[in-house]
Structures are given as C-alpha cells and as structure tokens.
Amino acid sequence: MMRSQIERMVWRVKLMLKRKKGYEKIDKTESMRVEMNSRRAQKLIAKKLKLADSIHGRCCSQKNYSTL
C-alpha cells in the first residue's frame, strides 16, 4: 500500500514539473549587484597580487632589497 502511494505521489510531481514550462527569473537587486561586483573585484585583486608576487620572486633577489 505504501509503495503505490509513493508511486502516485512521484507521478504527480513529475506531471507537475512537465506542465511547468519554466521558472520565474528573479531580477537582481542592487545589493546583489554590489555583492557580485565586490566578489569579482576581490578575485581580480587576488589574481593581480599573486602575479606581482611571482614576478617579484623571479626577477629580484632579497639581497638587493635588504640594502635599500
């Protein structure tokens, strides 16, 4: 008995999902845009700092900077 009830429930859910053509797209709020831009900026800064550190390590030795 339990199995048939579960099968019917699954069938109903599948039917409902098939009928639904799409989903309602949520518009981005201003705070969401600010958050996305902030994350993007943080990633870019981290990438640039990592690149700068790798360039510094390759071209300059610590001895040259300790005498400055």
Buried (B, 14 or more C-beta within 10 A) or exposed (E): EEEEEEEEEEEEEEEEEEEEEEEEEEEEEEEEEEEEEEEEEEEEEEEEEEEEEEEEEEEEEEEEEEEE
